[in-house]
């Protein structure tokens, strides 16, 4: 008696098809985590610029941007951990060769460290400076040591976000390269 393969359930399907579907799922989740993080990194400066152009008060715009930056960092930390875990699993599932995931994993660790540094060191220090300057940094004396420190932290925050974006782009390139070096 011949079996009709169209009526077979997914659970009783060919193990090769299941493995192929799992590989596709893992790669999709990896790409999605990178897309979410890098997409937010690319879009954040646009939102920040629009906030300062449309808000009548720079303090209000800065408050909005600060909240959005915290959201960006949360998205980045979650996406980064997910991407790191998926890259760690990839060689075990025979998706990428172990050596091809080491560089993107290292870049993700650096990106996570930069994001955590910005979230847990730079932003709280900027908030302390803002409060010490009287609550609104834009009304403080521009030559005041607190204002100068705030500005230096702001510059550092910008460089850290730029570094995360560039490292993320390099990670995408390395993951794409890993696709061509099949296990």
N, C-alpha and C positions, 0 to 999 in steps of 0.2 A: 504494500500500500504506500502510495506517495504522499508526502506531507506538503501542505500548502504553507510555504515560508512566510507568506504575507500575514498569516494569522498568529504567528508566534509572538509571545509577549517579550517585552524588553528583557525581563529577568531570565528567560530561557534562551536568549539570543546568543549568537556566537561570541565567545569570550574576546575575540579580536575586535569585534564591533563595540563591545562594552569598554574595552581598554582605549580604543580610539575615541569614544565619546568622552571618557574621563580625561584624556589628554587635551581634547578640545576645550572642555570645561575649565581645566586648570589654566591653560593658556589664556582663555577668555577672561577669567578672573584676574590673572596677572596683568593683562593689558588694561582691563577696566580700572584696577587700582592705580596704575601709572597714569592713565588718562584723567582720572578724578583729581589726583594730586597736581599734575602738571597743568591741567586745565585751570584749576583754581589759582595756581601760581601765575599763569599768563593773564588771567582775567583780573586779578587783584589790583594791579597798578591802574587799570582802566577805572575800576570802581573808586579807587582812592582819588584819582584825578577828578572824576565827576563829582564826588562828594565835596571836594574843596571848591569846585566851580559853581555848584548849585546851592550850597548852604550859605546863608547870610553871615554865619558866625564860624570862624575857623576853629574855635574850641569845640563846637558841635560837630563839625566835619571830622575833627581829630578823634572825637569820641566814637563816632560811627566807624571810622577806619580802624580804630583800636579794637572794637568789638568784632569787626570782620576779620581782622588779622588773627584774633584768637580762634575764630571758627576755621579759618584757613589752616592754622597750625593743628587743630584737632583733626581735621580731615587728612592732613598730611601724615600725622602720626599713625592714625588708623590705617590709611592706605599703605604707608611704608611698611608697617608690621605685616600686613596681609601680603604685600608683594615679596617681602623677605621670606615669609613662611612658604609661599608658593614656589619661590626659586629654590628654597632648601629641599622641598619635596620633589621638584622636577627630575633630578637625576634618579631618584628611587623609582619613579614611575617611567623611567626611560624616555623622558621627553627631551632633555638636554644632557650633554656630557657634563660630568661633574666640573671639569676645569672651565667650561664655558660660563658657568653661573657664578664663579668666584668674584670676578671683577664687578658685575652688576650688583652682587650682594654687598661688596665692600662699599660701592658708591651709595647704595641705599642706607647702609649704616652711617656713613658720613652725613647724608641728607637728614636722617633721623636725628643725629647729634646736633646738627645746625638748627633744625626746627625746634628741638627741645631747648637748646641754648637761647634762641630767640624768645620762645614762649615763657620759659621759667627764669631767665636771667635778665635779658634786655627789657622786655615789656614791664616787669615789676619795677626795675630801676627807673624806667621812663615815668612810670606812674608816681613813684616816690618824688622824682624831680618836679613833676607837674604839680603835685600837692604842695611841695616846699616852695614853689614859685607863686603860690597863692591860688591855685586851682585852674588857672588858664595860662598856659605857657606863652600864648601869643600876646598877652598883655604885660608880660614880665620884661624887665630891662634886658635887652639883647646882649649886653656886656657882662651881665651877672654870671657868676660861676655856675650856678644851678642851671641857668638857661643854656650856657655853653655846653655843659655836660649833657643836658637833654638833647641838644642838637648833635653832639658826637654820638650819642646812643642811637639817635634816629638814622644817622649816616651808617652806623654799624648794622642796624637792622636792615637797611636797604641792601647793603653788601651781602648780608647773610641770605636774604631772600633771592638775590641774583645768583648767588652760588648754588642754592638749592635748585633753582631752575636750570642752570647750566649742567649741574651734576645729573639732574633728572633727564635731560636731553641725551647726555652721554649714556645713561643707563638704558634708555630706549634703543639707542644704536647698538649697544652691546647685547641686549636681549634679541634684537633683530638679527644680529650676527650669529648668535647662538642657534637661531632657527636654521641657519645654513649648515651648521656643524651638527648633523644628526647623530644620535646615539646609535 
